[in-house]
Amino acid sequence: MFKTLHKGLLAAVFATLPLAALAEGSVALEDVAKISVLPGWRTQDGSHMAAFRIQLAPGWKTYWRAPGDAGIPPQFGWKGSRNLKSVEFHWPTPTVHDQNGMRSIGYEGDVIIPVELTPNSADGPDIRLRGQMELGVCHDVCIPVSAKFDAELGRSEVKTPAIVASLKDHPLPAKQAGVETVTCSIEPISDGLRLTAVIALPKLGPDEITVVEFADQTTWVSPAETERQGRNLIVVSDLVPTSGKPFLLQRSDLRFTVLGRDRAVDIHGCQAG
């Protein structure tokens, strides 16, 4: 069921999310989270910049692409979309929360997640962004929810201020953040690999946290232990595949996000240490 709240260039399609079955005291999810598509604009290079908007009730949160050990990873499907070749997310910088003794990484309040869309044909019909997303929203309980979306994006060249602001609120690329070197050493453990990375970069403030991601999302990646030693961050994480055995790892398949109090850094790959 959809509620159309805006028309014209900023037409947004709101979905009333179906509530997962809860125990006693169930909640009306429309009072917890609303999702819309911001149609955005056609860029000079022929792609299209749109966004998902997630409006959360006070005290509720949802999760980043790597949600931590207490979060639910978001998933998206694009079945029914038209003239859509590929989708690239531009995730804004998340915040870190302690939840029942575990770490979760995500967002609160009004969240804008830009998505850069590449059409199959620049001269083809307007992009239709259609599909389904699976999200987790949490307060005292966590609710896995499913929402459908359906929006005609048009070809406006007028930039949407909310999307522009969100694009600026993202982790800095490694070079821009002053990262000097990133080296990784790998050692086998009984059920996978232990990764030790040394990242040379300026301090991002107190309580730096590093998130390690691996291209193969079926591989479990443990919450990283992060320790500052002068100009270096020492990051240790275990990677455990479904086979439960050591495996051959390509260092280019690793991604590190260092989260500080005021800024964050996005690092792709590492060199042998």
N, C-alpha and C positions, 0 to 999 in steps of 0.2 A: 504494500500500500504506500503510495507516494503523496506528499504534500508539496505542491509547487508554491514557493514563497516569493519568488522574484520572476520577472519577465524581462525580455529584451537582452541586452548584451550580458548582463549579469544573471541570466536565468539560472536558477539552482533547483535541483530536484532533490527534495528531502525524503528520506525513507524513514518510516516508523519501524524500528527494528523489532523483529520478533524476539520475545524474551525467552531465554532458555528456562527450562523447568527448574524452579527452586524449591527448597524445602519450605517450611512454614514462613509466612511473612513475605510473600513474593512482592516484587517491585514493578511498577509500570515503567517500562524501559524508555518510553517517550519522555519521561521525567528525568532520565539519566543521561541519554546521549541522542543527538540528532546528527545525521550525516547529510552533507550536500555536495554537489559538484559545482565548482566555480569554473565557468567555461573558458575564461582567460583570453589569450590572443594568439594569432598566428605570427611566428617569429620571422626575421629576415632570411634565415636559412631554410625556411620551409617547414620546420617543425611547428608544433603547437604546444604552448605552455598553459596547462590547466591546473586544477588542484582539487583535492578532497578537503572538505572542511568538517571537522568533528567538534561539536559543541557539547561539552561535558558539564553536568551539574556539579555544584560545589562539593569537593571531597572525593569525586570520582576521577579515575585516571585510565588511560589506555596506553598501549605499548609501542615502543620503537621497533625497528626491524630486527634488532637483537635484544630481546626483552629482559635478559637476565634469567637467573634460576627461579624466579618467582613470577615470571610473566608469561603471557600467551602471545606467540608470534603472529603478527598480522599476515593474512594471505589474500591474494586478489586473483580473480578469474575474469577473462575478457570475452566470454562467449556472447555472441550477439552484437559485438562491436562492428563498425563499418569503416573501411578504408584506414585500418590501423595495423601498422607493421610492427612497431615495438614501443615499449614504455620504459622510461627511466625515471626513477623516483629521486627527488632532491629533499631528503629528510632534514628537517630543522634539528638543531642541537637539542637532545633530550636532557632530562634531569634524572638523577639517581635517587631511588627511594629504598629505605629499609622496610621490609615487609615480613613480619613474623620471623625475624632472624635471617631472612634471605634478601638478596639484592634484586630489585627490579628497576628497569630503565624505561622511561616513557614520558608521558605528557599529561598535563592537567589543563582545565579551562577550555579556551577556544584555540584549536589546533588547525593550522593550515599546512597541508602536505602537498607541495607542488609535484606535478607529474609532467614530464616532457614527452610528448607523443610524436612519433614519426609516422606519417601516412604512407600507405602503399604507393599512392600516386598523388603528387602535389597538385595535379590538374584534375584529380578525381572528385567525387562528391565530398561534402563536408564530413569531417570525422564525427562518427556517432560513438560515444563512450558508453558502453553498456556491459554489464557483468554483475559480479557478486563479490563482496568482501567478507572475510571472517575476521572478527576482532575479539579481543578480550577487554572488558571494562571491569574495574575493581574498586571496591570501597571496603566494607567489612567482609564482603563476599566477592568472588570473581565470577563473572558471567560471560561465557563464550556466546557470541551473537553473530548472526548472519544478516547482511543487508544487501539488497539489490540497488543498483544505480542505473540510470538511463538518461543521457543528456546529449542533445545536438549542440555541437560546439561553435559552429559558424566560422567566420573568417575575420573577425574584428582584429584590428592592429592596435587597439587601445589597451594598454597594460592595466591590469587589475592591481590597485595599490596593496591589497592584503597579500596577494601572491608575491609581489615584488619584495615586501617586507620579510616574508618568510624565506625567500631565496637568500636574503642577506644574513639570516640567522641560521647559518650552517657551519659545520666544522671547517676550519681552514685547511687548504691543501698543505701537504708536508713542506714544500719549498717555501711557501708564503709564511708558514709558521716558524721557520728557522730550524727545521729538522736537518741535522748534519749527516748522520749515518743511521742506518737500521740494519743490525746484524742478527741472525738467528742461528742457534745451535739446536740440533734435534737429537734426542736419544730414545731408543726403544724402551717401553715399559711393558708389563705383562699383557695389557689389553689394548695397546696403541702406541702413542708417541708422547713424549714430554718436550714441549717447546720452551726455550729460553731466549727471549729477545732482549737486545740492548738498544735502546732508542736514545740518541743524543739530541736533546732539544731543550730550549729554555723552559724554566719552571712555569707551570700554568697556575700556580697558587697552591694552597694547602689541599690535602685530601685528593690528590690526583688518582684517577681510576682509569684503567685501560680495559677496553673490550676487544677480545680477539674473535674474528670471524674467519670461517673457512668456506671455500667455494662449494664444497659438497655438504649440503645442509643436513644430510643424513648422519654425518659425523658429529658426535656430541663434543662440544668444546667447554671445558670447565671454566668457571669464573676465574679470571686471571688474578694472580697475586702481583701487585705493583709496588715497587720499592724505589725511592729516589736515592741515588748515590751521586752527589755532585751534579754534573750536567747530564748524567745518564739516568734513564728509567730502566729498571730491570723488571721484566715481565715474564711470568712463568704460568703456563697453562697446559693442561693435558688434552689431547685429541684422541677420542675413542670411537673407531668406526663400528658399524653394525657387525662386522666379522669378529670383533674383539681381539684383533691381532695387530702387530706393527705393520705399517704400510709405507709405500713410497709417497713422499710429500713433495709437491712443487711449491717452493717458497713464494712464487708469484700468485698462488691461490690464497694467500693469507691477507687479511686486512686488519689494521689496528686503528681503533679510535681512542684517543686519549682525551678524557673529560676532566676539565678543571673547573674552578669556581666561576670564572668569567668567560672562558672560551674553550674551544675544543679543536682537536687536530685529527685529520683523516689521512691515514698512511696506507699505501698499497704495496704489499710485497716487502721482502727483505733480502739481504745478501747473506751468504754463508758466513757464519761466525767462527 
